[in-house]
Amino acid sequence: MARTKKVSSSTEGSRGKHGSDERLSYLDHDVAQLTKLGSSPNAFISRAAAQSRNSILRVSPVKMLACREMNISGKGRFSAADNCHISSRYLPVHGPRSIYRMNSRAYVSQFSSDGSLFVAAFQENLIRIYNVDNWKTKKDIMTKSLRWTITDASLSPDQQHLVYSSISPVVHIVNVGSGPEESHANVTEIHEELVFSNDNERRHPFGIFSVKFSNDGRELLAACNDGSIYAYDLAKDKVTLRIPAHSSDVNAVCFADESGHLIYSGGDDNLCKIWDRRCFSAKGQAAGVLEGHLEGITFIDSRGDGRYFISNGKDQAIKLWDIRKMSSKIPSSSMEREFEWDYRWMEYPSRARNLKHPNDLSVSTYKGHLVLRTLIRCYFSPVYSTGQKYIYTGSSDSSVYIYDLVSGEQVGRLDHHEDTVRDCNWHPYYPMLISSSWDGTIARWEFPGEHENPVPVKMNGRSTRSRGRPRPI
């Protein structure tokens, strides 16, 4: 019988801060440099504007505008990184304004890739699609064959179709580009069934926790509670790939980049795995494994570069990963838990908060939010407006947390909801964030807020409250 490994104690703080040596090592890491390149001003502007004692990273928009007018960069305009340096200082933390409230838990909160549509999905069989320009309803979808709740919903890249999943072997697809404004399943409109598994062959209900369209819209990727990942070819109308990925429920799956070759997955076995479809048929195993979480993974978001991704875990932490650090071997021993705990109804033990995995391969860890009761999601902030300078997450303490990717500091906390925030989503182009909560409310946060003066985010370890006033963390 394989020996179990005990977790070791860590001195890492609740805000993701590291010791001085570890912090310097991390700041020299490639992802810090990539973030700097994507969200820092042009070198010529930095040198000209840094004549004062301000740090180069703190170049003010006024000085940048002056340098642009003098054509210091020689280009006569701002670069994308210049724009991100300015816009990333002003976070969507003002408000909120209520978009909709329902007597049902909100589970999904997602913008379309171009930001023109927004999808909100509720536990009691309603999915509402909004036109973002005026926040009027584009389509109400009354779902069918739900078990417990809608677990996920995803828009196709062309925004013509939407799929939704449940604790069921069937994913339903709906035409949202046309048809009636109210879509009642198989009454006013057909919700086509895409069968992923024969539930009759199983002892317990088959469930799909995550479903995603491929970048070309031809395929669906699903994470399931039988420990497997499934790929469904929409043209062939059948499952074309099943990967026995994890030893327990697979809660999260996503494509690593636009190519669709690499897949990231995370499960209740505490592992993140990388799958390369180009060689899977030959090897039949994961390209690599990343361990570091002490509890199950609830969600994964890719940076989109085929190298970095983040995962939210039931150990109350987000971790940043570099797949170049992955191991080729699956751990043969399990972690020894010194306490009994179930995240669905128990608080996380205080003595476990500073524990650290002895073989942690992650680049950095971010703490402060709570991951309890449900599969809470986390994301990178948008490329266009922030250069992916931040990561953000919902929390079971009814808030949304925003962390600085490089320093690990909490730079924003949005307090408004009365229950768990399972999902939240940042507009791909505008300073706007939508949070969805189990209190049934869909709330909109913006910069600036209505009748409020613009207040830049504080970057010195202080967070910004929902009313636009800074407060200590």
Rosetta blueprint (number, residue, H / E / L):
1 M L
2 A L
3 R L
4 T L
5 K E
6 K E
7 V L
8 S E
9 S E
10 S L
11 T L
12 E L
13 G L
14 S L
15 R L
16 G L
17 K L
18 H L
19 G L
20 S H
21 D H
22 E H
23 R H
24 L H
25 S H
26 Y H
27 L H
28 D L
29 H L
30 D H
31 V H
32 A H
33 Q H
34 L H
35 T H
36 K H
37 L H
38 G H
39 S H
40 S L
41 P L
42 N L
43 A H
44 F H
45 I H
46 S H
47 R H
48 A H
49 A H
50 A L
51 Q L
52 S L
53 R L
54 N L
55 S L
56 I H
57 L H
58 R H
59 V L
60 S L
61 P H
62 V H
63 K H
64 M H
65 L H
66 A H
67 C H
68 R H
69 E H
70 M L
71 N L
72 I L
73 S L
74 G L
75 K L
76 G L
77 R L
78 F L
79 S L
80 A H
81 A H
82 D H
83 N H
84 C H
85 H H
86 I H
87 S H
88 S L
89 R L
90 Y L
91 L L
92 P L
93 V L
94 H E
95 G E
96 P E
97 R E
98 S E
99 I E
100 Y E
101 R E
102 M L
103 N L
104 S L
105 R L
106 A E
107 Y E
108 V E
109 S E
110 Q E
111 F E
112 S L
113 S L
114 D L
115 G L
116 S L
117 L E
118 F E
119 V E
120 A E
121 A E
122 F E
123 Q L
124 E L
125 N L
126 L E
127 I E
128 R E
129 I E
130 Y E
131 N E
132 V L
133 D L
134 N L
135 W L
136 K E
137 T E
138 K E
139 K E
140 D E
141 I E
142 M E
143 T L
144 K L
145 S L
146 L L
147 R L
148 W L
149 T L
150 I E
151 T E
152 D E
153 A E
154 S E
155 L E
156 S L
157 P L
158 D L
159 Q L
160 Q L
161 H E
162 L E
163 V E
164 Y E
165 S E
166 S E
167 I L
168 S L
169 P L
170 V E
171 V E
172 H E
173 I E
174 V E
175 N E
176 V L
177 G L
178 S L
179 G L
180 P L
181 E L
182 E E
183 S E
184 H E
185 A E
186 N L
187 V L
188 T L
189 E E
190 I L
191 H L
192 E E
193 E E
194 L E
195 V E
196 F L
197 S L
198 N L
199 D H
200 N H
201 E H
202 R L
203 R L
204 H L
205 P L
206 F L
207 G L
208 I E
209 F E
210 S E
211 V E
212 K E
213 F E
214 S L
215 N L
216 D L
217 G L
218 R L
219 E E
220 L E
221 L E
222 A E
223 A E
224 C E
225 N L
226 D L
227 G L
228 S E
229 I E
230 Y E
231 A E
232 Y E
233 D E
234 L L
235 A L
236 K L
237 D L
238 K E
239 V E
240 T E
241 L E
242 R E
243 I E
244 P E
245 A L
246 H L
247 S L
248 S L
249 D L
250 V E
251 N E
252 A E
253 V E
254 C E
255 F E
256 A L
257 D L
258 E L
259 S L
260 G L
261 H L
262 L E
263 I E
264 Y E
265 S E
266 G E
267 G E
268 D L
269 D L
270 N L
271 L E
272 C E
273 K E
274 I E
275 W E
276 D E
277 R H
278 R H
279 C H
280 F H
281 S H
282 A H
283 K H
284 G L
285 Q L
286 A L
287 A L
288 G E
289 V E
290 L E
291 E E
292 G L
293 H L
294 L L
295 E L
296 G L
297 I E
298 T E
299 F E
300 I E
301 D E
302 S E
303 R L
304 G L
305 D L
306 G L
307 R L
308 Y E
309 F E
310 I E
311 S E
312 N E
313 G E
314 K L
315 D L
316 Q L
317 A E
318 I E
319 K E
320 L E
321 W E
322 D E
323 I H
324 R H
325 K H
326 M L
327 S E
328 S L
329 K L
330 I L
331 P L
332 S L
333 S L
334 S L
335 M E
336 E E
337 R L
338 E L
339 F L
340 E L
341 W L
342 D L
343 Y L
344 R L
345 W L
346 M L
347 E L
348 Y L
349 P L
350 S H
351 R H
352 A H
353 R L
354 N L
355 L E
356 K E
357 H L
358 P L
359 N L
360 D L
361 L L
362 S L
363 V L
364 S E
365 T E
366 Y E
367 K E
368 G L
369 H L
370 L L
371 V L
372 L L
373 R L
374 T L
375 L L
376 I L
377 R L
378 C E
379 Y E
380 F E
381 S L
382 P L
383 V H
384 Y H
385 S H
386 T H
387 G L
388 Q L
389 K L
390 Y E
391 I E
392 Y E
393 T E
394 G E
395 S L
396 S L
397 D L
398 S L
399 S E
400 V E
401 Y E
402 I E
403 Y E
404 D E
405 L L
406 V L
407 S L
408 G L
409 E L
410 Q E
411 V E
412 G E
413 R E
414 L E
415 D E
416 H L
417 H L
418 E L
419 D L
420 T L
421 V E
422 R E
423 D E
424 C E
425 N E
426 W E
427 H L
428 P L
429 Y L
430 Y L
431 P L
432 M E
433 L E
434 I E
435 S E
436 S E
437 S E
438 W L
439 D L
440 G L
441 T E
442 I E
443 A E
444 R E
445 W E
446 E E
447 F L
448 P L
449 G L
450 E L
451 H L
452 E L
453 N L
454 P L
455 V L
456 P L
457 V L
458 K L
459 M L
460 N L
461 G L
462 R E
463 S E
464 T E
465 R L
466 S L
467 R L
468 G L
469 R L
470 P E
471 R E
472 P E
473 I L
